[in-house]
Amino acid sequence: MNTIKYIYWQDENMWLGYLEEYPDYWAQGETMEELQEHLKDILKELTSGDIPCIRRVAELELA
């Protein structure tokens, strides 16, 4: 099973979040399950190759 990290929080009656690797692309849901489904949809779109100029987060190894 593949996994990907995401950041989430609750704001009043909504759950908000984004994929750690793609912090510019947020999703929301009325339940945690709905938020997770929307995040999966975003991941599919971002990794499809159809969207140009996607900003990502990476780590740089220093000596």
Distance bins in CASP14 RR format, pairs under 12 A and 6 or more apart:
PFRMAT RR
TARGET T0000
AUTHOR 0000-0000-0000
RMODE 2
METHOD distances of the structure
MODEL  1
2 40 0 0 0 0 0 1 0 0 0 0 0
2 43 0 0 0 0 0 1 0 0 0 0 0
2 47 0 0 0 0 0 1 0 0 0 0 0
3 19 0 0 0 0 0 1 0 0 0 0 0
3 20 0 0 0 0 0 1 0 0 0 0 0
3 21 0 0 0 0 0 1 0 0 0 0 0
3 36 0 0 0 0 0 1 0 0 0 0 0
3 39 0 0 0 0 0 1 0 0 0 0 0
3 40 0 0 0 0 0 1 0 0 0 0 0
3 43 0 0 0 0 0 1 0 0 0 0 0
4 18 0 0 0 0 0 1 0 0 0 0 0
4 19 1 0 1 0 0 0 0 0 0 0 0
4 20 1 0 0 1 0 0 0 0 0 0 0
4 21 1 0 0 1 0 0 0 0 0 0 0
4 22 0 0 0 0 1 0 0 0 0 0 0
4 36 0 0 0 0 0 1 0 0 0 0 0
4 39 0 0 0 0 1 0 0 0 0 0 0
4 40 0 0 0 0 1 0 0 0 0 0 0
4 42 0 0 0 0 0 1 0 0 0 0 0
4 43 1 0 0 1 0 0 0 0 0 0 0
4 44 0 0 0 0 0 1 0 0 0 0 0
4 46 0 0 0 0 0 1 0 0 0 0 0
4 47 0 0 0 0 0 1 0 0 0 0 0
4 57 0 0 0 0 0 1 0 0 0 0 0
5 17 0 0 0 0 0 1 0 0 0 0 0
5 18 0 0 0 0 0 1 0 0 0 0 0
5 19 1 0 0 1 0 0 0 0 0 0 0
5 20 1 0 1 0 0 0 0 0 0 0 0
5 21 1 0 0 1 0 0 0 0 0 0 0
5 22 0 0 0 0 0 1 0 0 0 0 0
5 23 0 0 0 0 0 1 0 0 0 0 0
5 39 0 0 0 0 0 1 0 0 0 0 0
5 43 0 0 0 0 0 1 0 0 0 0 0
5 57 0 0 0 0 0 1 0 0 0 0 0
6 15 0 0 0 0 0 1 0 0 0 0 0
6 16 0 0 0 0 0 1 0 0 0 0 0
6 17 1 0 0 1 0 0 0 0 0 0 0
6 18 1 0 0 1 0 0 0 0 0 0 0
6 19 1 0 1 0 0 0 0 0 0 0 0
6 20 1 0 0 1 0 0 0 0 0 0 0
6 21 0 0 0 0 1 0 0 0 0 0 0
6 22 0 0 0 0 1 0 0 0 0 0 0
6 23 0 0 0 0 0 1 0 0 0 0 0
6 25 0 0 0 0 0 1 0 0 0 0 0
6 26 0 0 0 0 0 1 0 0 0 0 0
6 27 0 0 0 0 1 0 0 0 0 0 0
6 32 0 0 0 0 0 1 0 0 0 0 0
6 35 0 0 0 0 1 0 0 0 0 0 0
6 36 1 0 0 1 0 0 0 0 0 0 0
6 38 0 0 0 0 0 1 0 0 0 0 0
6 39 1 0 1 0 0 0 0 0 0 0 0
6 40 0 0 0 0 1 0 0 0 0 0 0
6 42 0 0 0 0 1 0 0 0 0 0 0
6 43 0 0 0 0 1 0 0 0 0 0 0
7 15 0 0 0 0 0 1 0 0 0 0 0
7 16 0 0 0 0 1 0 0 0 0 0 0
7 17 1 0 1 0 0 0 0 0 0 0 0
7 18 1 0 1 0 0 0 0 0 0 0 0
7 19 0 0 0 0 1 0 0 0 0 0 0
7 20 1 0 0 1 0 0 0 0 0 0 0
7 21 0 0 0 0 0 1 0 0 0 0 0
7 22 0 0 0 0 0 1 0 0 0 0 0
7 23 1 0 0 1 0 0 0 0 0 0 0
7 25 0 0 0 0 0 1 0 0 0 0 0
7 26 0 0 0 0 1 0 0 0 0 0 0
7 27 0 0 0 0 0 1 0 0 0 0 0
7 35 0 0 0 0 0 1 0 0 0 0 0
7 39 0 0 0 0 0 1 0 0 0 0 0
7 57 0 0 0 0 0 1 0 0 0 0 0
8 14 0 0 0 0 0 1 0 0 0 0 0
8 15 1 0 0 1 0 0 0 0 0 0 0
8 16 1 0 0 1 0 0 0 0 0 0 0
8 17 1 0 1 0 0 0 0 0 0 0 0
8 18 0 0 0 0 1 0 0 0 0 0 0
8 19 0 0 0 0 0 1 0 0 0 0 0
8 20 0 0 0 0 0 1 0 0 0 0 0
8 26 0 0 0 0 0 1 0 0 0 0 0
8 27 0 0 0 0 1 0 0 0 0 0 0
8 28 0 0 0 0 1 0 0 0 0 0 0
8 29 0 0 0 0 1 0 0 0 0 0 0
8 31 0 0 0 0 0 1 0 0 0 0 0
8 32 1 0 0 1 0 0 0 0 0 0 0
8 33 0 0 0 0 0 1 0 0 0 0 0
8 34 0 0 0 0 0 1 0 0 0 0 0
8 35 1 0 0 1 0 0 0 0 0 0 0
8 36 0 0 0 0 1 0 0 0 0 0 0
8 38 0 0 0 0 0 1 0 0 0 0 0
8 39 0 0 0 0 1 0 0 0 0 0 0
9 15 1 0 0 1 0 0 0 0 0 0 0
9 16 1 0 1 0 0 0 0 0 0 0 0
9 17 1 0 0 1 0 0 0 0 0 0 0
9 18 0 0 0 0 0 1 0 0 0 0 0
9 26 0 0 0 0 0 1 0 0 0 0 0
9 28 0 0 0 0 0 1 0 0 0 0 0
9 29 0 0 0 0 0 1 0 0 0 0 0
9 32 0 0 0 0 0 1 0 0 0 0 0
9 35 0 0 0 0 0 1 0 0 0 0 0
10 16 1 0 0 1 0 0 0 0 0 0 0
10 17 0 0 0 0 1 0 0 0 0 0 0
10 28 0 0 0 0 0 1 0 0 0 0 0
10 29 0 0 0 0 0 1 0 0 0 0 0
10 30 0 0 0 0 0 1 0 0 0 0 0
10 31 0 0 0 0 0 1 0 0 0 0 0
10 32 0 0 0 0 1 0 0 0 0 0 0
10 35 0 0 0 0 1 0 0 0 0 0 0
11 17 0 0 0 0 1 0 0 0 0 0 0
11 26 0 0 0 0 0 1 0 0 0 0 0
11 28 0 0 0 0 1 0 0 0 0 0 0
11 29 0 0 0 0 0 1 0 0 0 0 0
11 30 0 0 0 0 0 1 0 0 0 0 0
11 35 0 0 0 0 0 1 0 0 0 0 0
12 28 0 0 0 0 0 1 0 0 0 0 0
12 29 0 0 0 0 0 1 0 0 0 0 0
12 30 0 0 0 0 0 1 0 0 0 0 0
13 28 0 0 0 0 0 1 0 0 0 0 0
13 29 0 0 0 0 1 0 0 0 0 0 0
13 30 1 0 0 1 0 0 0 0 0 0 0
13 31 0 0 0 0 1 0 0 0 0 0 0
13 34 0 0 0 0 0 1 0 0 0 0 0
14 26 0 0 0 0 0 1 0 0 0 0 0
14 27 0 0 0 0 0 1 0 0 0 0 0
14 28 1 0 1 0 0 0 0 0 0 0 0
14 29 1 0 1 0 0 0 0 0 0 0 0
14 30 1 0 0 1 0 0 0 0 0 0 0
14 31 0 0 0 0 1 0 0 0 0 0 0
14 32 0 0 0 0 0 1 0 0 0 0 0
14 34 0 0 0 0 1 0 0 0 0 0 0
14 35 0 0 0 0 1 0 0 0 0 0 0
14 38 0 0 0 0 0 1 0 0 0 0 0
15 26 0 0 0 0 0 1 0 0 0 0 0
15 27 0 0 0 0 1 0 0 0 0 0 0
15 28 1 0 0 1 0 0 0 0 0 0 0
15 29 1 0 1 0 0 0 0 0 0 0 0
15 30 1 0 0 1 0 0 0 0 0 0 0
15 31 1 0 0 1 0 0 0 0 0 0 0
15 32 1 0 1 0 0 0 0 0 0 0 0
15 33 0 0 0 0 1 0 0 0 0 0 0
15 34 1 0 0 1 0 0 0 0 0 0 0
15 35 1 0 1 0 0 0 0 0 0 0 0
15 36 0 0 0 0 1 0 0 0 0 0 0
15 37 0 0 0 0 0 1 0 0 0 0 0
15 38 0 0 0 0 1 0 0 0 0 0 0
15 39 0 0 0 0 0 1 0 0 0 0 0
16 25 0 0 0 0 0 1 0 0 0 0 0
16 26 1 0 0 1 0 0 0 0 0 0 0
16 27 1 0 0 1 0 0 0 0 0 0 0
16 28 1 0 1 0 0 0 0 0 0 0 0
16 29 1 0 0 1 0 0 0 0 0 0 0
16 30 0 0 0 0 0 1 0 0 0 0 0
16 32 0 0 0 0 0 1 0 0 0 0 0
16 34 0 0 0 0 0 1 0 0 0 0 0
16 35 1 0 0 1 0 0 0 0 0 0 0
16 38 0 0 0 0 0 1 0 0 0 0 0
16 39 0 0 0 0 0 1 0 0 0 0 0
17 23 0 0 0 0 1 0 0 0 0 0 0
17 24 0 0 0 0 0 1 0 0 0 0 0
17 25 0 0 0 0 1 0 0 0 0 0 0
17 26 1 0 1 0 0 0 0 0 0 0 0
17 27 1 0 1 0 0 0 0 0 0 0 0
17 28 1 0 0 1 0 0 0 0 0 0 0
17 29 0 0 0 0 1 0 0 0 0 0 0
17 32 0 0 0 0 0 1 0 0 0 0 0
17 34 0 0 0 0 0 1 0 0 0 0 0
17 35 1 0 0 1 0 0 0 0 0 0 0
17 36 0 0 0 0 1 0 0 0 0 0 0
17 38 0 0 0 0 1 0 0 0 0 0 0
17 39 1 0 0 1 0 0 0 0 0 0 0
17 42 0 0 0 0 1 0 0 0 0 0 0
18 24 1 0 0 1 0 0 0 0 0 0 0
18 25 1 0 1 0 0 0 0 0 0 0 0
18 26 1 0 1 0 0 0 0 0 0 0 0
18 27 1 0 0 1 0 0 0 0 0 0 0
18 28 0 0 0 0 0 1 0 0 0 0 0
18 35 0 0 0 0 0 1 0 0 0 0 0
18 38 0 0 0 0 0 1 0 0 0 0 0
18 39 1 0 0 1 0 0 0 0 0 0 0
18 42 0 0 0 0 1 0 0 0 0 0 0
18 43 0 0 0 0 0 1 0 0 0 0 0
18 46 0 0 0 0 0 1 0 0 0 0 0
18 55 0 0 0 0 0 1 0 0 0 0 0
18 56 0 0 0 0 0 1 0 0 0 0 0
18 57 0 0 0 0 0 1 0 0 0 0 0
19 25 1 0 0 1 0 0 0 0 0 0 0
19 26 0 0 0 0 1 0 0 0 0 0 0
19 27 0 0 0 0 1 0 0 0 0 0 0
19 35 0 0 0 0 0 1 0 0 0 0 0
19 36 0 0 0 0 0 1 0 0 0 0 0
19 38 0 0 0 0 0 1 0 0 0 0 0
19 39 1 0 0 1 0 0 0 0 0 0 0
19 40 0 0 0 0 1 0 0 0 0 0 0
19 41 0 0 0 0 0 1 0 0 0 0 0
19 42 1 0 0 1 0 0 0 0 0 0 0
19 43 1 0 0 1 0 0 0 0 0 0 0
19 44 0 0 0 0 0 1 0 0 0 0 0
19 45 0 0 0 0 0 1 0 0 0 0 0
19 46 1 0 0 1 0 0 0 0 0 0 0
19 47 0 0 0 0 0 1 0 0 0 0 0
19 54 0 0 0 0 0 1 0 0 0 0 0
19 55 0 0 0 0 0 1 0 0 0 0 0
19 56 0 0 0 0 1 0 0 0 0 0 0
19 57 0 0 0 0 1 0 0 0 0 0 0
20 39 0 0 0 0 0 1 0 0 0 0 0
20 43 0 0 0 0 0 1 0 0 0 0 0
20 56 0 0 0 0 1 0 0 0 0 0 0
20 57 1 0 0 1 0 0 0 0 0 0 0
20 58 0 0 0 0 0 1 0 0 0 0 0
20 59 0 0 0 0 0 1 0 0 0 0 0
21 39 0 0 0 0 0 1 0 0 0 0 0
21 42 0 0 0 0 0 1 0 0 0 0 0
21 43 0 0 0 0 1 0 0 0 0 0 0
21 46 0 0 0 0 1 0 0 0 0 0 0
21 47 0 0 0 0 0 1 0 0 0 0 0
21 54 0 0 0 0 1 0 0 0 0 0 0
21 55 0 0 0 0 0 1 0 0 0 0 0
21 56 1 0 1 0 0 0 0 0 0 0 0
21 57 1 0 1 0 0 0 0 0 0 0 0
21 58 0 0 0 0 1 0 0 0 0 0 0
21 59 0 0 0 0 0 1 0 0 0 0 0
22 39 0 0 0 0 1 0 0 0 0 0 0
22 42 1 0 0 1 0 0 0 0 0 0 0
22 43 1 0 0 1 0 0 0 0 0 0 0
22 44 0 0 0 0 0 1 0 0 0 0 0
22 45 0 0 0 0 0 1 0 0 0 0 0
22 46 1 0 1 0 0 0 0 0 0 0 0
22 47 0 0 0 0 1 0 0 0 0 0 0
22 51 0 0 0 0 0 1 0 0 0 0 0
22 54 1 0 0 1 0 0 0 0 0 0 0
22 55 1 0 0 1 0 0 0 0 0 0 0
22 56 1 0 0 1 0 0 0 0 0 0 0
22 57 1 0 0 1 0 0 0 0 0 0 0
22 58 0 0 0 0 0 1 0 0 0 0 0
23 42 0 0 0 0 0 1 0 0 0 0 0
23 46 0 0 0 0 0 1 0 0 0 0 0
23 54 0 0 0 0 0 1 0 0 0 0 0
23 55 0 0 0 0 1 0 0 0 0 0 0
23 56 0 0 0 0 1 0 0 0 0 0 0
23 57 1 0 0 1 0 0 0 0 0 0 0
23 58 0 0 0 0 0 1 0 0 0 0 0
24 42 0 0 0 0 0 1 0 0 0 0 0
24 46 0 0 0 0 1 0 0 0 0 0 0
24 51 0 0 0 0 0 1 0 0 0 0 0
24 53 0 0 0 0 0 1 0 0 0 0 0
24 54 0 0 0 0 1 0 0 0 0 0 0
24 55 1 0 1 0 0 0 0 0 0 0 0
24 56 0 0 0 0 1 0 0 0 0 0 0
24 57 0 0 0 0 1 0 0 0 0 0 0
25 38 0 0 0 0 0 1 0 0 0 0 0
25 39 0 0 0 0 1 0 0 0 0 0 0
25 41 0 0 0 0 0 1 0 0 0 0 0
25 42 1 0 1 0 0 0 0 0 0 0 0
25 43 0 0 0 0 1 0 0 0 0 0 0
25 44 0 0 0 0 0 1 0 0 0 0 0
25 45 0 0 0 0 1 0 0 0 0 0 0
25 46 1 0 0 1 0 0 0 0 0 0 0
25 47 0 0 0 0 0 1 0 0 0 0 0
25 51 0 0 0 0 1 0 0 0 0 0 0
25 54 0 0 0 0 1 0 0 0 0 0 0
25 55 0 0 0 0 1 0 0 0 0 0 0
25 56 0 0 0 0 0 1 0 0 0 0 0
25 57 0 0 0 0 0 1 0 0 0 0 0
26 35 0 0 0 0 0 1 0 0 0 0 0
26 38 0 0 0 0 1 0 0 0 0 0 0
26 39 0 0 0 0 1 0 0 0 0 0 0
26 42 0 0 0 0 1 0 0 0 0 0 0
27 34 0 0 0 0 1 0 0 0 0 0 0
27 35 1 0 0 1 0 0 0 0 0 0 0
27 36 0 0 0 0 1 0 0 0 0 0 0
27 37 0 0 0 0 1 0 0 0 0 0 0
27 38 1 1 0 0 0 0 0 0 0 0 0
27 39 1 0 1 0 0 0 0 0 0 0 0
27 40 0 0 0 0 1 0 0 0 0 0 0
27 41 1 0 0 1 0 0 0 0 0 0 0
27 42 1 0 1 0 0 0 0 0 0 0 0
27 43 0 0 0 0 1 0 0 0 0 0 0
27 45 0 0 0 0 0 1 0 0 0 0 0
27 46 0 0 0 0 0 1 0 0 0 0 0
28 34 0 0 0 0 1 0 0 0 0 0 0
28 35 1 0 0 1 0 0 0 0 0 0 0
28 36 0 0 0 0 0 1 0 0 0 0 0
28 37 0 0 0 0 0 1 0 0 0 0 0
28 38 1 0 0 1 0 0 0 0 0 0 0
28 39 0 0 0 0 1 0 0 0 0 0 0
28 42 0 0 0 0 0 1 0 0 0 0 0
29 35 1 0 1 0 0 0 0 0 0 0 0
29 36 0 0 0 0 1 0 0 0 0 0 0
29 37 0 0 0 0 1 0 0 0 0 0 0
29 38 1 0 0 1 0 0 0 0 0 0 0
29 39 0 0 0 0 1 0 0 0 0 0 0
29 41 0 0 0 0 0 1 0 0 0 0 0
30 37 0 0 0 0 0 1 0 0 0 0 0
30 38 0 0 0 0 0 1 0 0 0 0 0
31 37 0 0 0 0 1 0 0 0 0 0 0
31 38 0 0 0 0 0 1 0 0 0 0 0
32 38 0 0 0 0 0 1 0 0 0 0 0
32 39 0 0 0 0 0 1 0 0 0 0 0
33 39 0 0 0 0 0 1 0 0 0 0 0
33 40 0 0 0 0 0 1 0 0 0 0 0
34 40 0 0 0 0 0 1 0 0 0 0 0
34 41 0 0 0 0 0 1 0 0 0 0 0
35 41 0 0 0 0 0 1 0 0 0 0 0
35 42 0 0 0 0 0 1 0 0 0 0 0
36 42 0 0 0 0 0 1 0 0 0 0 0
36 43 0 0 0 0 0 1 0 0 0 0 0
37 43 0 0 0 0 0 1 0 0 0 0 0
37 44 0 0 0 0 0 1 0 0 0 0 0
38 44 0 0 0 0 0 1 0 0 0 0 0
38 45 0 0 0 0 0 1 0 0 0 0 0
39 45 0 0 0 0 0 1 0 0 0 0 0
39 46 0 0 0 0 0 1 0 0 0 0 0
40 46 0 0 0 0 0 1 0 0 0 0 0
40 47 0 0 0 0 0 1 0 0 0 0 0
41 47 0 0 0 0 0 1 0 0 0 0 0
41 48 0 0 0 0 0 1 0 0 0 0 0
42 48 0 0 0 0 0 1 0 0 0 0 0
42 51 0 0 0 0 0 1 0 0 0 0 0
42 54 0 0 0 0 0 1 0 0 0 0 0
43 51 0 0 0 0 0 1 0 0 0 0 0
43 54 0 0 0 0 0 1 0 0 0 0 0
43 56 0 0 0 0 0 1 0 0 0 0 0
44 50 0 0 0 0 0 1 0 0 0 0 0
44 51 0 0 0 0 0 1 0 0 0 0 0
45 51 1 0 0 1 0 0 0 0 0 0 0
45 54 0 0 0 0 1 0 0 0 0 0 0
46 52 0 0 0 0 0 1 0 0 0 0 0
46 53 0 0 0 0 0 1 0 0 0 0 0
46 54 1 0 1 0 0 0 0 0 0 0 0
46 55 0 0 0 0 0 1 0 0 0 0 0
46 56 0 0 0 0 1 0 0 0 0 0 0
47 54 0 0 0 0 1 0 0 0 0 0 0
47 56 0 0 0 0 0 1 0 0 0 0 0
48 54 0 0 0 0 0 1 0 0 0 0 0
END
